[in-house]
Amino acid sequence: MKQILLIEDDKALRENTEELLELAGYSVNTAPNGKIGVDAAIEDVPDIIICDIMMPELDGYGVLQQLSNNEKTKQIPFIFLSAKTEHKEIRKGMDLGADDYLTKPFDEEDLISAIESRLAKAELIKRMQDESTKEHGVTDNEIRTVHELKNFFDDNGEVSSFKAGESIYDEGARSNKIYLILKGLVKCHSMDTDGKELITSLSKADDFLGFTSFLNNVPYQETATALETVELAGISKDNLKTILNENKNISMELMELLSENISMIKAQLLQMAYSSVRRKTAQTLLQFAELMNTKPNEPIRISRNDLASVAGIATESLIRTLSGFKKEGLIVIEGRNIQIIELKALQYVN
């Protein structure tokens, strides 16, 4: 049975998460703060660590730093579980060596999936590193994970900025770069035969953009447009292919990431095809709120056309549905701003 160390200062959350993990078949040790967590990890080395960031005595960053400097614990997979959602906070955690970063409130399935994938990856990397060491050794400058790849984009990519409404690239243009979104929200879209815009995906900070093909000069199949002020870091496809060819671990992680993106798009298409207009509208509002990191009392500022395009319904139908939600007290509308008042109720709209 795999052993998990859970470091969390919130007693209720710690106990609930412990119960969840035990029901999933894991052995769980807990610690109420970072200092105790470090001591527990060194005394009884776990298979994986889940750690909060904001804690008394020693915060999550300090925990990761201390464990990374200890020979007994430096290879343990480490997952941050935090309410901090800013790109710079995620980047800081990954720079310190974290394997994953989940934000609160988290979905139970996401947590279990993250644990399973990190444990499997740790075992696979161990085997591959053993083989690599036998063949040619491993250098300190080697890029080993997708998070390290993102840091490479951030540190070495060509940074460009776009204002809301500006096109990042157009359908049919030749693609020679892959981008990492540093800031902002991007929509990818194309036109159907009737000239109607169809949004194919939404991407936020820390997402990759532009994976049309790894070959140079292949035309983009869609247009990418900034929904708000956007900053991108881009590197050439040739540079990326060199990195992937030199490290199989990143290739596998990247394939897993792209597969997850495809699954999300499939789920969105199923929603567009089979859900009611009310449910499509509700789910699209929740999706934008999540992507834009909107807090409970903060409004979403987004055009009705974009909302309707993602939901897969006519703009007129969306506006009527929003008016209905407003009358029901689920949302407040002021111009382009939409504020979600009853989050739970909106989640269960049929």
C-alpha positions in Angstrom: 0.0 0.0 0.0 1.4 3.4 -1.1 1.9 5.9 1.8 0.9 9.5 1.5 2.1 12.4 3.8 -0.6 15.1 4.0 0.6 18.5 5.4 -2.4 20.8 6.0 -3.1 23.2 8.8 -6.9 23.4 8.3 -8.1 20.6 10.6 -11.4 20.0 8.8 -9.9 19.9 5.4 -7.0 17.7 6.7 -9.4 15.1 8.2 -11.7 15.1 5.2 -8.8 14.7 2.7 -7.3 12.0 4.9 -10.6 10.0 4.8 -10.9 10.5 1.1 -7.4 9.1 0.5 -7.9 6.2 2.8 -11.1 5.2 1.0 -9.1 5.3 -2.2 -6.7 2.7 -0.8 -3.8 4.7 0.5 -2.1 4.7 3.9 -2.1 8.3 5.1 0.1 10.2 7.7 -0.8 13.8 8.5 0.9 16.9 9.8 -0.7 20.1 11.0 2.1 22.4 9.9 5.2 22.5 7.8 7.8 22.0 10.5 6.1 18.8 11.8 5.6 17.7 8.2 9.3 17.9 7.4 10.2 15.9 10.5 7.5 13.3 9.6 8.8 12.9 6.0 12.4 12.4 7.1 11.5 10.0 9.9 9.1 7.8 7.8 9.8 8.5 4.1 6.4 8.5 2.2 5.8 7.6 -1.4 4.2 11.0 -2.1 3.6 14.3 -0.3 0.6 16.6 -0.5 1.2 20.0 1.0 -0.6 23.2 1.6 1.3 26.5 1.1 0.0 29.0 3.6 0.8 27.4 7.0 2.2 28.4 10.4 5.8 27.5 11.6 6.9 26.7 8.0 5.1 27.4 4.8 4.8 24.9 1.9 7.7 26.5 -0.1 9.9 26.1 3.0 8.8 22.4 3.3 9.7 21.7 -0.3 13.0 23.5 -0.1 14.1 21.5 3.0 13.0 18.2 1.7 14.6 18.9 -1.7 18.0 19.5 0.1 17.7 16.2 2.0 19.1 13.0 0.3 16.4 10.8 1.9 13.5 12.9 0.6 14.6 14.9 -2.5 13.1 12.4 -4.9 9.6 12.1 -3.3 6.8 13.3 -5.7 5.4 16.6 -4.2 2.0 18.1 -4.9 1.0 21.5 -3.7 -2.6 22.0 -2.6 -3.3 25.7 -2.3 -5.8 28.5 -2.6 -3.2 30.5 -4.5 -4.0 30.6 -8.2 -1.7 33.3 -9.6 0.7 32.2 -12.4 3.7 33.6 -10.4 2.7 31.4 -7.4 2.4 28.3 -9.5 5.7 29.2 -11.2 7.4 29.6 -7.8 6.3 26.2 -6.6 7.4 24.5 -9.8 10.8 26.3 -9.7 11.3 24.8 -6.3 10.7 21.3 -7.8 7.0 20.5 -7.2 5.5 17.9 -9.4 1.9 19.3 -9.5 -0.2 22.2 -8.2 -3.9 21.8 -7.4 -6.0 24.7 -6.3 -8.6 24.8 -3.6 -11.5 23.9 -3.7 -10.3 20.8 -5.5 -12.2 18.0 -7.2 -11.8 14.6 -5.5 -11.2 12.9 -8.9 -8.6 15.5 -9.8 -6.7 14.8 -6.6 -6.8 11.0 -6.9 -5.8 11.3 -10.6 -2.9 13.6 -9.8 -1.6 11.2 -7.1 -1.9 8.1 -9.4 -0.2 9.8 -12.3 2.6 11.2 -10.1 3.3 7.8 -8.5 3.3 6.1 -11.9 5.5 8.7 -13.3 7.9 8.5 -10.4 8.3 4.8 -10.9 8.7 5.2 -14.7 11.3 8.0 -14.3 13.3 5.9 -11.8 13.5 3.1 -14.3 14.4 5.4 -17.2 17.0 7.4 -15.2 18.6 4.1 -14.2 18.9 3.2 -17.9 20.0 6.7 -18.9 22.7 6.7 -16.2 24.0 3.4 -17.5 24.2 4.7 -21.0 25.4 8.3 -20.8 24.6 9.8 -17.4 22.2 12.6 -16.5 23.3 16.3 -16.5 22.1 19.0 -14.1 21.0 21.1 -17.1 18.7 18.5 -18.5 15.0 19.4 -18.8 13.1 16.5 -17.2 9.5 17.5 -16.8 6.7 19.5 -18.4 6.9 22.1 -15.6 10.7 22.5 -16.3 9.8 22.8 -20.0 7.3 25.6 -19.0 10.1 27.3 -17.0 12.3 27.1 -20.1 9.6 28.9 -22.2 9.3 31.5 -19.4 13.1 32.1 -19.2 14.1 31.7 -22.8 11.0 32.3 -25.0 10.4 35.4 -27.0 7.8 37.4 -25.0 5.0 39.1 -26.9 1.9 41.0 -25.7 -1.6 41.4 -27.1 -4.5 43.6 -26.1 -8.1 42.3 -25.8 -9.5 41.6 -29.3 -6.1 41.3 -31.0 -5.3 38.3 -33.1 -2.4 36.2 -32.0 -2.4 34.1 -35.1 -4.9 33.6 -37.9 -6.4 30.5 -39.5 -4.4 29.6 -42.6 -1.2 31.4 -41.4 2.0 29.3 -41.3 2.9 28.0 -37.8 6.6 27.9 -36.7 6.3 28.6 -33.0 4.7 27.0 -29.9 3.6 29.4 -27.1 3.2 29.3 -23.3 0.5 31.7 -22.0 2.1 33.8 -19.2 -0.9 36.0 -18.6 -4.5 36.4 -19.8 -7.2 34.3 -21.5 -7.2 33.2 -25.2 -10.0 31.9 -27.4 -9.3 29.7 -30.4 -12.1 29.9 -33.0 -13.0 29.3 -36.6 -15.9 30.1 -39.0 -18.5 27.6 -40.2 -19.9 27.7 -43.8 -22.5 30.2 -42.7 -19.9 32.6 -41.4 -20.8 31.9 -37.7 -17.9 32.0 -35.2 -17.3 28.7 -33.4 -15.0 28.8 -30.3 -13.0 25.6 -30.3 -11.1 26.1 -27.0 -10.3 28.5 -24.2 -6.8 28.7 -22.8 -5.5 30.4 -19.7 -2.2 31.3 -18.0 0.2 28.3 -17.8 -1.4 26.6 -20.9 0.4 25.9 -24.1 -0.9 27.4 -27.3 -0.4 26.7 -31.0 0.1 22.9 -31.1 -1.2 22.5 -34.7 1.7 20.4 -35.7 5.4 19.8 -34.8 6.2 20.5 -38.5 7.1 23.9 -39.6 4.9 26.0 -42.0 1.8 23.9 -41.4 -1.2 26.2 -41.6 -3.1 26.9 -38.4 -6.5 25.3 -38.4 -8.1 28.0 -36.2 -7.6 31.6 -35.2 -6.3 32.6 -31.7 -7.6 35.9 -30.2 -6.9 37.6 -26.9 -10.0 37.9 -24.7 -8.1 40.2 -22.3 -4.5 41.5 -22.1 -2.3 38.5 -22.9 1.4 37.8 -22.6 3.0 34.9 -24.4 6.4 33.3 -24.4 7.2 31.5 -27.7 9.9 29.2 -28.8 10.5 27.7 -32.3 9.3 24.3 -33.1 12.8 23.2 -34.0 14.0 24.2 -30.5 11.1 22.3 -28.9 11.7 19.2 -31.1 15.4 19.2 -30.0 14.3 19.2 -26.3 11.8 16.4 -26.8 14.2 14.3 -28.8 16.7 14.5 -26.0 14.3 13.6 -23.2 11.7 10.9 -23.5 10.1 11.8 -20.1 9.0 15.2 -21.3 7.5 13.7 -24.5 5.4 11.3 -22.5 4.2 14.0 -20.1 3.4 16.3 -23.0 1.4 13.5 -24.7 -0.5 13.0 -21.5 -1.2 16.8 -21.3 -2.4 17.0 -24.9 -4.6 13.9 -24.3 -6.2 15.6 -21.4 -6.9 18.7 -23.5 -8.6 16.5 -26.1 -10.8 14.9 -23.5 -11.8 18.3 -22.2 -12.7 19.4 -25.7 -14.8 16.2 -26.2 -16.7 16.9 -23.0 -17.4 20.4 -24.2 -18.7 19.2 -27.5 -21.0 16.6 -25.8 -22.3 19.5 -23.7 -22.9 21.6 -26.8 -24.7 18.7 -28.6 -26.9 17.3 -25.9 -27.4 19.7 -23.0 -30.4 22.1 -22.7 -30.0 25.8 -23.4 -30.2 26.6 -19.7 -27.5 24.0 -18.8 -25.2 25.1 -21.7 -25.5 28.7 -20.5 -24.9 27.9 -16.8 -21.9 25.6 -17.6 -20.3 28.2 -19.9 -20.6 30.9 -17.2 -18.9 28.6 -14.7 -16.2 27.7 -17.2 -15.4 31.4 -17.8 -15.4 32.1 -14.1 -12.9 29.3 -13.5 -10.6 30.2 -16.4 -10.6 33.9 -15.4 -9.9 33.0 -11.8 -13.0 35.0 -10.7 -13.6 35.1 -7.0 -17.1 34.8 -5.6 -18.0 38.5 -5.6 -16.0 39.5 -8.7 -17.9 39.9 -12.1 -17.1 38.2 -15.3 -16.5 40.7 -18.1 -17.1 38.8 -21.4 -19.0 39.5 -24.6 -22.4 37.8 -25.1 -21.2 36.6 -28.5 -18.2 34.8 -26.9 -20.5 33.2 -24.3 -22.9 32.1 -26.9 -20.2 30.7 -29.2 -18.7 28.6 -26.4 -22.1 27.4 -25.3 -23.0 26.5 -28.9 -26.3 28.4 -28.9 -27.6 31.5 -30.6 -26.8 34.8 -29.0 -30.5 35.7 -28.7 -31.1 32.4 -26.8 -28.2 33.1 -24.5 -29.4 36.6 -23.7 -32.9 35.3 -22.9 -31.5 32.6 -20.6 -29.3 35.1 -18.8 -32.3 37.3 -18.2 -34.1 34.3 -16.7 -31.1 33.5 -14.4 -31.2 37.2 -13.3 -34.9 37.0 -12.4 -34.2 33.8 -10.4 -31.5 35.6 -8.4 -28.7 33.3 -9.7 -26.7 36.2 -11.3 -26.5 40.0 -11.4 -26.0 41.7 -14.8 -24.5 45.2 -15.2 -23.6 46.0 -18.8 -21.1 43.4 -20.0 -20.4 42.4 -16.4 -22.0 39.2 -15.0 -21.7 38.4 -11.4 -22.5 34.9 -10.2 -24.6 35.0 -6.9 -25.7 31.4 -6.4 -22.8 29.2 -7.5 -24.2 25.9 -6.3 -27.6 26.6 -7.8 -26.0 27.4 -11.2 -24.0 24.1 -11.0 -27.1 22.1 -10.8 -29.2 23.9 -13.5 -30.8 21.4 -15.9 
